[in-house]
Amino acid sequence: MAQELRKFSSSTEIIFLTTSDEFAMDAFAVKATDYLLKPFTQSQFNQAMDRAIAFIRQRSSAKIMLRLVGGGLCIEEISQILYFESHGHILQVHLADGTVLETRKSGQEIKDELDKIASGQFASPNKGYLVNLAAVHIIKADYVEIAGQKLPLGKRKYRMFQEIYFRFMFSSTTI
């Protein structure tokens, strides 16, 4: 059921309540908020619910303002940002709905801003890219896949990027 739910909503918080630990890998695969084995205490349940509510609040309040190339401003929820791609002095912002925005900020400037509002959620798999770790679907030795896009992963960055990814995932979910 969780897999079907993920097809329709990547932002729904899922808490597994089960008598068996056999579904732990499935819970990890669908990025569940928590995994509680029965019997669990009211305190454990409350902690899982508090965590889910905190994630929902964080997603709904975390926004970044972008000054667009050609004029104008855009305020975007960081949960909708899949990745940033640098093209010289232009930074392309790839959004979940397929929109691509352009801003003149440097990759480091945008990373610094994002670290203030969503610490540890964005990382660089390779020079010129900054990805939303919550949007990463696959990590291979030479690329990271986000929404069907294969972004290059630096030859010597695989292990480090994987560690950053797991640190982020396990800090925001408990399985």
C-alpha positions as CSV (number, residue, x, y, z in Angstrom):
1,M,0.0,0.0,0.0
2,A,2.9,2.4,0.8
3,Q,4.4,1.9,-2.6
4,E,1.0,2.8,-4.3
5,L,0.7,5.8,-2.0
6,R,4.2,7.0,-3.1
7,K,3.1,6.9,-6.7
8,F,0.6,9.7,-6.0
9,S,2.4,11.6,-3.3
10,S,6.0,11.9,-2.4
11,S,5.3,14.2,0.6
12,T,2.9,12.0,2.5
13,E,4.3,10.9,5.9
14,I,4.1,7.1,6.3
15,I,4.4,5.3,9.7
16,F,4.6,1.5,9.6
17,L,2.8,-0.2,12.5
18,T,3.5,-3.9,12.3
19,T,4.2,-7.1,14.3
20,S,7.1,-8.1,12.0
21,D,10.5,-6.5,11.1
22,E,10.3,-8.2,7.7
23,F,9.0,-5.0,6.1
24,A,11.8,-2.7,7.3
25,M,13.5,-2.6,3.9
26,D,10.2,-1.8,2.2
27,A,9.7,1.0,4.7
28,F,13.1,2.4,3.9
29,A,12.4,2.1,0.1
30,V,9.3,4.3,0.4
31,K,11.0,6.7,2.8
32,A,8.7,6.0,5.8
33,T,8.8,8.5,8.7
34,D,9.0,5.7,11.2
35,Y,8.7,1.9,11.7
36,L,7.0,0.8,15.0
37,L,7.0,-2.9,16.0
38,K,4.0,-4.0,18.1
39,P,3.7,-3.9,20.9
40,F,4.8,-0.3,21.1
41,T,4.2,2.3,23.8
42,Q,2.0,5.4,23.6
43,S,5.2,7.4,24.0
44,Q,6.8,5.7,21.0
45,F,3.6,6.3,18.9
46,N,3.6,10.0,20.1
47,Q,7.2,10.4,19.1
48,A,6.5,9.0,15.6
49,M,3.5,11.3,15.2
50,D,5.5,14.3,16.4
51,R,8.2,13.5,13.9
52,A,5.7,13.3,11.1
53,I,4.1,16.6,12.0
54,A,7.5,18.3,12.3
55,F,8.4,17.1,8.7
56,I,5.1,18.4,7.4
57,R,5.6,21.8,9.0
58,Q,9.2,22.0,7.8
59,R,8.2,21.2,4.2
60,S,5.4,23.7,4.2
61,S,7.4,26.6,5.7
62,A,10.8,26.2,4.0
63,K,10.9,28.5,1.0
64,I,13.6,30.3,-0.9
65,M,13.5,33.5,-2.9
66,L,15.1,33.5,-6.4
67,R,15.8,36.6,-8.5
68,L,15.1,35.4,-12.0
69,V,17.2,36.1,-15.1
70,G,15.3,38.6,-17.2
71,G,13.7,40.2,-14.1
72,G,11.3,39.2,-11.5
73,L,11.3,37.2,-8.3
74,C,10.0,33.8,-7.4
75,I,9.4,32.3,-4.0
76,E,9.7,28.6,-4.2
77,E,9.2,25.8,-1.7
78,I,12.4,23.9,-1.3
79,S,10.5,20.6,-1.3
80,Q,9.6,21.4,-5.0
81,I,13.3,21.9,-6.0
82,L,14.8,18.8,-7.4
83,Y,18.3,20.1,-8.3
84,F,20.3,23.1,-9.4
85,E,22.5,23.0,-12.5
86,S,25.2,25.6,-13.2
87,H,25.8,27.0,-16.7
88,G,28.5,29.6,-16.4
89,H,27.0,32.5,-14.5
90,I,23.4,31.1,-14.8
91,L,22.0,28.6,-12.3
92,Q,19.1,26.5,-13.6
93,V,16.6,25.5,-10.9
94,H,14.8,22.3,-11.9
95,L,11.4,21.9,-10.2
96,A,9.2,18.8,-9.5
97,D,6.6,20.0,-12.0
98,G,9.2,20.1,-14.8
99,T,9.6,23.9,-14.7
100,V,13.2,25.2,-15.1
101,L,13.9,28.6,-13.6
102,E,17.1,30.6,-14.1
103,T,18.9,32.8,-11.6
104,R,22.3,34.5,-11.5
105,K,23.3,33.2,-8.1
106,S,26.4,31.1,-7.8
107,G,26.1,27.5,-6.6
108,Q,27.9,28.4,-3.4
109,E,25.5,31.3,-2.7
110,I,22.5,29.1,-3.1
111,K,24.0,26.3,-1.0
112,D,24.7,28.7,1.8
113,E,21.1,30.0,1.7
114,L,19.7,26.5,1.6
115,D,21.9,25.3,4.5
116,K,20.3,28.1,6.7
117,I,16.7,26.9,6.0
118,A,17.2,23.2,5.3
119,S,20.6,22.1,6.7
120,G,22.0,19.0,5.1
121,Q,19.2,18.6,2.6
122,F,21.2,19.7,-0.5
123,A,24.5,18.2,-1.6
124,S,26.8,18.3,-4.7
125,P,27.3,15.0,-6.6
126,N,29.6,16.7,-9.1
127,K,30.9,20.1,-10.0
128,G,28.0,22.3,-11.3
129,Y,25.2,20.4,-9.6
130,L,23.4,20.7,-6.3
131,V,20.7,18.1,-5.6
132,N,17.8,17.9,-3.1
133,L,18.6,14.7,-1.3
134,A,14.9,14.1,-0.6
135,A,14.4,13.8,-4.4
136,V,17.2,11.3,-5.0
137,H,15.8,8.1,-6.4
138,I,19.0,6.1,-7.4
139,I,22.7,6.4,-6.5
140,K,25.0,4.6,-8.9
141,A,28.8,4.7,-9.0
142,D,28.8,7.3,-11.8
143,Y,25.4,9.0,-11.6
144,V,22.5,10.1,-9.3
145,E,19.0,9.8,-10.6
146,I,16.3,12.3,-9.8
147,A,12.9,12.3,-11.5
148,G,14.3,10.2,-14.4
149,Q,17.3,12.6,-14.9
150,K,20.8,11.0,-14.5
151,L,23.1,13.6,-13.1
152,P,26.8,12.9,-13.1
153,L,28.4,11.7,-9.8
154,G,32.1,12.5,-9.5
155,K,34.4,9.5,-9.8
156,R,35.8,9.9,-6.3
157,K,32.5,11.2,-4.7
158,Y,30.4,8.0,-4.7
159,R,31.2,6.9,-1.2
160,M,31.1,10.4,0.3
161,F,27.8,11.3,-1.5
162,Q,26.3,8.0,-0.3
163,E,27.3,8.7,3.3
164,I,25.8,12.3,3.0
165,Y,22.6,10.8,1.5
166,F,22.2,8.2,4.2
167,R,23.0,10.7,7.0
168,F,20.2,12.9,5.6
169,M,17.7,10.1,5.2
170,F,18.4,8.6,8.6
171,S,18.2,12.0,10.3
172,S,14.8,12.6,8.8
173,T,13.4,9.0,9.1
174,T,13.8,6.3,11.7
175,I,13.4,2.7,10.5
